[in-house]
Amino acid sequence: MRKEKESNPQELSLESQRGPTHSVTIGPADISDGTYIAYLSDQVFNIYGSYSPIISQWFTSLRCRTLMAYTEKGPVGFVMTGPLLIDKGSLVASEVLAIAVDPEYQANGIGSMLLQAIEEQAQKMHVEQLVLHTASNNKAALRLFEAHGFRLKRSISRFYPKGQDALEMMKTLSRKKRPSTTG
Ligand SMILES: CC(C)(COP(=O)(O)OP(=O)(O)OC[C@H]1O[C@@H](n2cnc3c(N)ncnc32)[C@H](O)[C@@H]1OP(=O)(O)O)[C@@H](O)C(=O)NCCC(=O)NCCS
């Protein structure tokens, strides 16, 4: 059974190019989503290397957080983050380890919803920076990340196991006020 979704999940109605209107919601992943995450990772990340087992390991790690995009038919995408820098017990920077949308549902704004949701989650946790890597020729990903305010930090040649170069991108998040500790 899927865990109950967050009380106020984001919702989007989209006209799928190949089917009827679907409603998309974003919510925390359940352990049963692991099979779909491995399947989608195989589909979209194999051109870079054998990422499916690594992503499955991240998924079960308590240190990583995963949000899913669901339609009424089931999951259609996910985004995963992991800790990058912890200072004095506080998480300062997180890495967007992977983001993927089912090819049938791409270019409908779902990637954008997932990224927005993970940014909001990071802000609530007072994370100051998000970092990510993407292949330098991945046009769709670059458009998505640039539109969300990620900026190029450096390029890394032959970053991926299959030899592609990557771009490291970074976004500084606006600060959320920490709750006051005084009464
Ligand atoms: C990157 C990815 C997650 C984007 O998801 P998405 O749901 O298609 O994203 P959105 O619909 O929110 O669109 C984001 C931008 O990419 C553009 N885009 C989407 N698919 C595209 C394609 N095939 N070619 C060019 N641009 C594309 C959209 O037009 C949009 O740009 P715009 O706002 O300027 O129009 C998706 O393409 C994907 O899963 N790719 C495979 C996995 C991957 O490469 N992940 C990134 C590295 S971790």
Ligand as a Chemical Component Dictionary entry (heavy atoms), coordinates in Angstrom:
data_LIG
# 
_chem_comp.id                   LIG 
_chem_comp.type                 NON-POLYMER 
_chem_comp.pdbx_formal_charge   0 
_chem_comp.three_letter_code    LIG 
# 
loop_
_chem_comp_atom.comp_id 
_chem_comp_atom.atom_id 
_chem_comp_atom.alt_atom_id 
_chem_comp_atom.type_symbol 
_chem_comp_atom.charge 
_chem_comp_atom.model_Cartn_x 
_chem_comp_atom.model_Cartn_y 
_chem_comp_atom.model_Cartn_z 
_chem_comp_atom.pdbx_ordinal 
LIG C1  C1  C 0 15.049 16.334 -18.010 1  
LIG C2  C2  C 0 13.617 15.845 -17.792 2  
LIG C3  C3  C 0 13.499 15.339 -16.354 3  
LIG C4  C4  C 0 12.649 17.021 -18.011 4  
LIG O1  O1  O 0 11.347 16.546 -17.681 5  
LIG P1  P1  P 0 10.053 17.152 -18.416 6  
LIG O2  O2  O 0 8.856  16.687 -17.689 7  
LIG O3  O3  O 0 10.121 16.870 -19.859 8  
LIG O4  O4  O 0 10.303 18.685 -18.144 9  
LIG P2  P2  P 0 9.314  19.894 -18.424 10 
LIG O5  O5  O 0 8.144  19.445 -19.230 11 
LIG O6  O6  O 0 9.064  20.519 -17.115 12 
LIG O7  O7  O 0 10.161 20.788 -19.406 13 
LIG C5  C5  C 0 11.397 21.337 -19.058 14 
LIG C6  C6  C 0 12.005 22.027 -20.266 15 
LIG O8  O8  O 0 12.605 21.069 -21.136 16 
LIG C7  C7  C 0 12.088 21.204 -22.459 17 
LIG N1  N1  N 0 12.065 19.885 -23.039 18 
LIG C8  C8  C 0 11.377 18.807 -22.611 19 
LIG N2  N2  N 0 11.644 17.749 -23.417 20 
LIG C9  C9  C 0 12.510 18.203 -24.347 21 
LIG C10 C10 C 0 13.198 17.593 -25.430 22 
LIG N3  N3  N 0 13.026 16.293 -25.719 23 
LIG N4  N4  N 0 14.061 18.352 -26.162 24 
LIG C11 C11 C 0 14.248 19.660 -25.865 25 
LIG N5  N5  N 0 13.648 20.293 -24.833 26 
LIG C12 C12 C 0 12.789 19.560 -24.093 27 
LIG C13 C13 C 0 10.727 21.785 -22.260 28 
LIG O9  O9  O 0 10.298 22.428 -23.436 29 
LIG C14 C14 C 0 10.961 22.752 -21.124 30 
LIG O10 O10 O 0 11.573 23.937 -21.560 31 
LIG P3  P3  P 0 10.703 25.264 -21.676 32 
LIG O11 O11 O 0 10.077 25.465 -20.305 33 
LIG O12 O12 O 0 11.727 26.277 -22.011 34 
LIG O13 O13 O 0 9.695  24.978 -22.719 35 
LIG C15 C15 C 0 13.222 14.736 -18.811 36 
LIG O14 O14 O 0 13.529 15.186 -20.108 37 
LIG C16 C16 C 0 13.909 13.410 -18.552 38 
LIG O15 O15 O 0 13.433 12.584 -17.776 39 
LIG N6  N6  N 0 15.043 13.163 -19.246 40 
LIG C17 C17 C 0 15.759 11.893 -19.053 41 
LIG C18 C18 C 0 16.495 11.863 -17.730 42 
LIG C19 C19 C 0 17.469 13.006 -17.611 43 
LIG O16 O16 O 0 18.195 13.325 -18.534 44 
LIG N7  N7  N 0 17.523 13.648 -16.416 45 
LIG C20 C20 C 0 18.357 14.796 -16.152 46 
LIG C21 C21 C 0 19.683 14.464 -15.606 47 
LIG S1  S1  S 0 19.594 13.831 -13.943 48 
# 
loop_
_chem_comp_bond.comp_id 
_chem_comp_bond.atom_id_1 
_chem_comp_bond.atom_id_2 
_chem_comp_bond.value_order 
_chem_comp_bond.pdbx_ordinal 
LIG C1  C2  SING 1  
LIG C2  C3  SING 2  
LIG C2  C4  SING 3  
LIG C2  C15 SING 4  
LIG C4  O1  SING 5  
LIG O1  P1  SING 6  
LIG P1  O2  DOUB 7  
LIG P1  O3  SING 8  
LIG P1  O4  SING 9  
LIG O4  P2  SING 10 
LIG P2  O5  DOUB 11 
LIG P2  O6  SING 12 
LIG P2  O7  SING 13 
LIG O7  C5  SING 14 
LIG C5  C6  SING 15 
LIG C6  O8  SING 16 
LIG C6  C14 SING 17 
LIG O8  C7  SING 18 
LIG C7  N1  SING 19 
LIG C7  C13 SING 20 
LIG N1  C8  SING 21 
LIG N1  C12 SING 22 
LIG C8  N2  DOUB 23 
LIG N2  C9  SING 24 
LIG C9  C10 SING 25 
LIG C9  C12 DOUB 26 
LIG C10 N3  SING 27 
LIG C10 N4  DOUB 28 
LIG N4  C11 SING 29 
LIG C11 N5  DOUB 30 
LIG N5  C12 SING 31 
LIG C13 O9  SING 32 
LIG C13 C14 SING 33 
LIG C14 O10 SING 34 
LIG O10 P3  SING 35 
LIG P3  O11 DOUB 36 
LIG P3  O12 SING 37 
LIG P3  O13 SING 38 
LIG C15 O14 SING 39 
LIG C15 C16 SING 40 
LIG C16 O15 DOUB 41 
LIG C16 N6  SING 42 
LIG N6  C17 SING 43 
LIG C17 C18 SING 44 
LIG C18 C19 SING 45 
LIG C19 O16 DOUB 46 
LIG C19 N7  SING 47 
LIG N7  C20 SING 48 
LIG C20 C21 SING 49 
LIG C21 S1  SING 50 
# 
